[in-house]
Amino acid sequence: MDKIPFSAYDFFGCLSSGVTTLAGVSFAYQGVEAFRLEMNASQALVLVIAAYLVGHIVASVSSFLLERRLTRKLIGSPTWWLFHGDPLPWWRRFLKAYHKPLPEVTAKRVLDRAKGEADINEPGEALFYHCFGVVRRDEYPRARLAVFLNLYGFARNTSMAALISTALIGLAIVVNDQIDPTELWAGLLSAAFVGVAMYLRYLKFYRQYSIELYVTYAEVKS
């Protein structure tokens, strides 16, 4: 084998979220004592493997809940908002940067080219897949897209792991009377903050991925 069989996403998107989830579970039922345990090399290896497996489960959950349900269904995909400057209802103004459209000239260039090459007249999944198929032919744009894909995958999965940890710590506050509630509340607020903050980072990188795709498509030669 001449290549490492793991990608950057495996480490940043799966292993890190698995570690975060396991840390949240341990803290919920043992408090800070969970982080004072000593382990040998074999136990550490088993922990890494377990974290990697848990990370893949978290990635599946985050893809379904955070990306498909919350982002695409409720907030809306960048593939729509980059081409529409519709007036925003009050709650969407909290995510004003996410809803900011492409410059009108750039959006027109993308749609005009897609109409001429693939008879696509409006933004949506068909436009996205067409642009992706064209842009990925060149190595540099493909590598740039991979960077943003890894970043938004990492942020989304970490957000999900932190939110799972928040729920578990909240449950521990109710049922676990062996740990100082102040300690648990501090952990819950910290996990919730990380979950929300990383979700906002996910939205930023998710939008930037789409911008990179469409702007490159508008500029790259056929």
N, C-alpha and C positions, 0 to 999 in steps of 0.2 A: 504493500500500500504506500503510495507516495503522497497522500493527502490526509490531513486530520479529518476524521469522519464527523466532526462536530462544527457547526457554524457559530458565528458570533451571536446569533439569536438563541442558540441552545444555552449559551452561558448567560447572556444578559436577559433574555426573555423568559427562560424556563428555570434555570438553576437559581437565579436570584429570587424569583417569585416563590419558588419552592422553599428556599431558606426562610424567606419572610413569613410564609404561612406556618411553617413548623415552629418558628420562633414565637409567633402569635399563639399557637396552640400550647406551647410549653409555658409561656408567660401566664396564660389564662388559668392554668391549673397548678402552677408552682410559683408564680411570681418571679422576682428577680433571682431566686435560688436556681431557677432553671438554667441560668447563664453562668453558673459557677461550677458546673459539673466538669470533671476531668475525663478525658477519653483517650484511648490509645489509637494507633494508626488504623487498626482494623475497624474500630467503631467509627472513626472519622470517615473512612471510606464508605461504610454502610450508610452513614448520615448523608454523604454527598449523593449517593445513588438514590436514596429515599427522597431527598430534596429535588433531584432532577425529575423523578417520576411524578411527585406531587406538583412540580412546576408545570408539567404537561397537562395535568388535570386542570390546574388553575387557568392555564392558557385557553383551554377549551371553554371553560365557564366564562372567562372574561370576553372571549370572542362572541359568545352567544348573548350574554347579558349587557356588557358595556358597549360593544361595537354594534351588534345587529339590533338589539332592542332599544337601548338608551340613546345611542348616538344616531344611528341611521333612522330609526322609527320616530323618535321624539324630537331630537335636536336637528337632525337632517344631515345628510352627507355633504362633504365639500364639493362633490361632483354636481350638486345642485346649486349651492350658495355661491360658488365662484362665478356663476353665470347669471345670477339674479340679484339685483339690488333692491329687492322688495322692502317696503317699510317694515320695521321690526316691532312686534308686540313688546310690551314692557319687560317681560321675563327674558326675552332673547337679548335684550340690551346688556345684560350681565356678561354675555359672550359676544360682544360687538366685534372684537377682532376676528373671531372665528367665522362670523357671517359676512365679513368684508369681501366684496366681489373682486374679480380681476379687473384691471383697467379695461374700459369698454373696447378700446382698439385691439387689445390683446385677445379678449374673448371673441371678438368678431373674426380675427385672423384664424383662431382655432376652428370656429364653426364653419367659416368659408372653406378652409382647406378640407375639413372632414366631409363637407357636402360634395366637394369636387372629387374626392378620392373614394368615398364610401357611401355617398348619398345619405349621410346622417345630417339631419336638419336641426336637432335640438340636443341639449345636454342630457346626460343620463348614463346608464351602464354601457349602452352600445358605444357611445362616444369614448367613454373611459377605456374600454377594451381595445377599441381601434387605435387610440393614441398610444396605449401601452404596447400594442403589437408593433407599432412603427418605431417608437423611441427605444425599445429594448434591443433593437438591431445593433446599436452602437454601444461599445463597451463602456465609455465614460458615463453617459447618461444612465446606463443600466446599473453601474456601480453607485452612482449618486442616489438613485432610487432605493437601492438596497440599504444604504445608510439610513435613510429616513424610515424605511420599513422596519429595520431593527430597532430604531429609536422609539417609534410609536408602539411597536410590539412590547418592548421593555416597559415603557411607561404604563401601558394599558394593563399588562399582567401584574406589575407591581401595585398598581392601584387596586386591582381585584384582590390581591393577596392581603393588602392592608385593610381593605373593607371586610374581608372574611375574618381577619384578626380582630377587628373592631367588634364584630358580632359575637365572636367567641368570648372576648373579654367582657362584653356586656352581659352575656349569659353567666359568666363566672361571678360577676358582681352580685347576681341574684342568688346563685346556688352554692357558691364556694365561700364559706365563712371561715376558712382557714388562712386567708390572706387579708392583709390590711386593705380595706376598701379604698383608702387614699392612694395606695400603690396601684390598685387596679384602675381607678379613675384616671390616674396620670397616664397609664398605658393605653387606655381606651381613647383619650383625647389625642394622644400622640399618633396612634394608629389611624384615627379618623382624619387627622390633619394630613398625614402622608397619603391616605387614600384619595382625598379630594385634590390635593396638590398635584399628585401624579396623574390624576384623570385630566386635569387642566393641561398638563404637559402633553398628555396623549393627544388631546384635541389640537394642540399647536402643531405637533409633528405629523398628525394625520392630515391636517390642512396643508402643511408644507410639502408633504409627499405629492398631493394632488397638484399644487402649484408647480412643483418641479416637473411633473409629467406634462402638464398642459403648455407651460411656457416653452419647454424644450421642443414639444411637438410643433408649436407655432414657428420656431426658429430653425429647426433641423431640416436639412434638405432631404427630398425623397430619395 
